[in-house]
């Protein structure tokens, strides 16, 4: 299919490069777009990446907006929303991605959708944060923009807890997102969906004494076969966001499964390592079929 489709991603990063390579193989066109070098002229209704007029593309696939989760991504999504208004198809749509970037946005949607989530309190008040932590016994304080547990802090009920909470807030976390700490059974799960259809599940398995299972903390991907109830929970969760490709992060606890988040960008590496599935190939075929 002779389509000119760019990839919004990070040059040099595996998932971005493999997606751009796959598009080149299937369409003959390759353009990996770093949002660092994109500019928009609202008056002239132009969006440029270096010397490429992005309005001349048929579509763009959004793999990564930035090297890490940060508020700046919301501004970059606005540029993509403007590009979409010029007639360029954007996968997944900026409006869908916007509901996921901020942790509170994502969790609020899950809660309103009757999806089981960890007990959660959000406040700017240190005393209320301390009260929530005491009720939970041990709590995880999570930045609103983060991935792979970066910036998260576990605070237990102790004499120093109030000082720890004040220090956490003063470290750029005015709004404190607080969840009850669940001791995971050595792993949590990523259920991957393409166009709303279930693909496979991988586990992130803890390899050391870290409290979390992320690969940044040494966790390893392994295959996992969930039962139909877990798959249905994942399906209900991702359906709230209308994404083309997504991963639902959940864990099985003593009181039942809980969903931590739905990701707009994850899943590629987990599928590759755990199941030898080429997510880029599957996603490109899906997008080309939608554009046919």
ChimeraX attribute file (.defattr): number of C-alpha atoms within 10 A of each C-alpha:
attribute: neighborCount
match mode: 1-to-1
recipient: residues
	/A:1	10
	/A:2	10
	/A:3	17
	/A:4	18
	/A:5	28
	/A:6	23
	/A:7	24
	/A:8	24
	/A:9	26
	/A:10	20
	/A:11	15
	/A:12	10
	/A:13	11
	/A:14	13
	/A:15	21
	/A:16	23
	/A:17	20
	/A:18	17
	/A:19	27
	/A:20	26
	/A:21	20
	/A:22	20
	/A:23	26
	/A:24	17
	/A:25	12
	/A:26	16
	/A:27	16
	/A:28	14
	/A:29	16
	/A:30	19
	/A:31	20
	/A:32	21
	/A:33	26
	/A:34	18
	/A:35	20
	/A:36	12
	/A:37	9
	/A:38	17
	/A:39	14
	/A:40	17
	/A:41	10
	/A:42	10
	/A:43	6
	/A:44	7
	/A:45	12
	/A:46	16
	/A:47	21
	/A:48	18
	/A:49	17
	/A:50	12
	/A:51	7
	/A:52	13
	/A:53	12
	/A:54	24
	/A:55	19
	/A:56	15
	/A:57	17
	/A:58	16
	/A:59	23
	/A:60	24
	/A:61	25
	/A:62	23
	/A:63	23
	/A:64	23
	/A:65	21
	/A:66	16
	/A:67	11
	/A:68	14
	/A:69	19
	/A:70	16
	/A:71	13
	/A:72	12
	/A:73	20
	/A:74	17
	/A:75	10
	/A:76	18
	/A:77	20
	/A:78	15
	/A:79	20
	/A:80	25
	/A:81	17
	/A:82	19
	/A:83	24
	/A:84	18
	/A:85	13
	/A:86	15
	/A:87	13
	/A:88	19
	/A:89	20
	/A:90	21
	/A:91	21
	/A:92	22
	/A:93	19
	/A:94	21
	/A:95	15
	/A:96	16
	/A:97	21
	/A:98	17
	/A:99	20
	/A:100	20
	/A:101	24
	/A:102	19
	/A:103	19
	/A:104	21
	/A:105	13
	/A:106	21
	/A:107	22
	/A:108	14
	/A:109	16
	/A:110	22
	/A:111	15
	/A:112	9
	/A:113	13
	/A:114	11
	/A:115	20
	/A:116	17
	/A:117	19
	/A:118	19
	/A:119	14
	/A:120	18
	/A:121	17
	/A:122	15
	/A:123	14
	/A:124	13
	/A:125	14
	/A:126	18
	/A:127	13
	/A:128	14
	/A:129	24
	/A:130	22
	/A:131	15
	/A:132	21
	/A:133	26
	/A:134	17
	/A:135	12
	/A:136	19
	/A:137	14
	/A:138	20
	/A:139	26
	/A:140	19
	/A:141	26
	/A:142	23
	/A:143	26
	/A:144	21
	/A:145	18
	/A:146	17
	/A:147	19
	/A:148	14
	/A:149	16
	/A:150	15
	/A:151	15
	/A:152	18
	/A:153	16
	/A:154	16
	/A:155	22
	/A:156	19
	/A:157	16
	/A:158	12
	/A:159	8
	/A:160	10
	/A:161	16
	/A:162	19
	/A:163	13
	/A:164	17
	/A:165	21
	/A:166	17
	/A:167	12
	/A:168	21
	/A:169	19
	/A:170	10
	/A:171	10
	/A:172	10
	/A:173	18
	/A:174	15
	/A:175	17
	/A:176	23
	/A:177	21
	/A:178	27
	/A:179	22
	/A:180	21
	/A:181	20
	/A:182	18
	/A:183	11
	/A:184	16
	/A:185	12
	/A:186	18
	/A:187	22
	/A:188	22
	/A:189	25
	/A:190	27
	/A:191	28
	/A:192	29
	/A:193	23
	/A:194	18
	/A:195	18
	/A:196	18
	/A:197	13
	/A:198	16
	/A:199	16
	/A:200	22
	/A:201	24
	/A:202	28
	/A:203	25
	/A:204	24
	/A:205	21
	/A:206	22
	/A:207	16
	/A:208	12
	/A:209	10
	/A:210	12
	/A:211	15
	/A:212	23
	/A:213	25
	/A:214	21
	/A:215	16
	/A:216	12
	/A:217	17
	/A:218	16
	/A:219	20
	/A:220	19
	/A:221	24
	/A:222	17
	/A:223	18
	/A:224	16
	/A:225	13
	/A:226	14
	/A:227	8
	/A:228	9
	/A:229	10
	/A:230	18
	/A:231	20
	/A:232	13
	/A:233	19
	/A:234	24
	/A:235	18
	/A:236	17
	/A:237	23
	/A:238	28
	/A:239	17
	/A:240	17
	/A:241	23
	/A:242	16
	/A:243	23
	/A:244	20
	/A:245	25
	/A:246	26
	/A:247	29
	/A:248	26
	/A:249	24
	/A:250	23
	/A:251	23
	/A:252	16
	/A:253	14
	/A:254	10
	/A:255	6
	/A:256	8
	/A:257	17
	/A:258	19
	/A:259	22
	/A:260	20
	/A:261	20
	/A:262	29
	/A:263	22
	/A:264	24
	/A:265	18
	/A:266	20
	/A:267	23
	/A:268	23
	/A:269	17
	/A:270	26
	/A:271	24
	/A:272	15
	/A:273	15
	/A:274	18
	/A:275	16
	/A:276	11
	/A:277	16
	/A:278	16
	/A:279	22
	/A:280	21
	/A:281	16
	/A:282	14
	/A:283	21
	/A:284	19
	/A:285	15
	/A:286	15
	/A:287	17
	/A:288	17
	/A:289	10
	/A:290	9
	/A:291	12
	/A:292	7
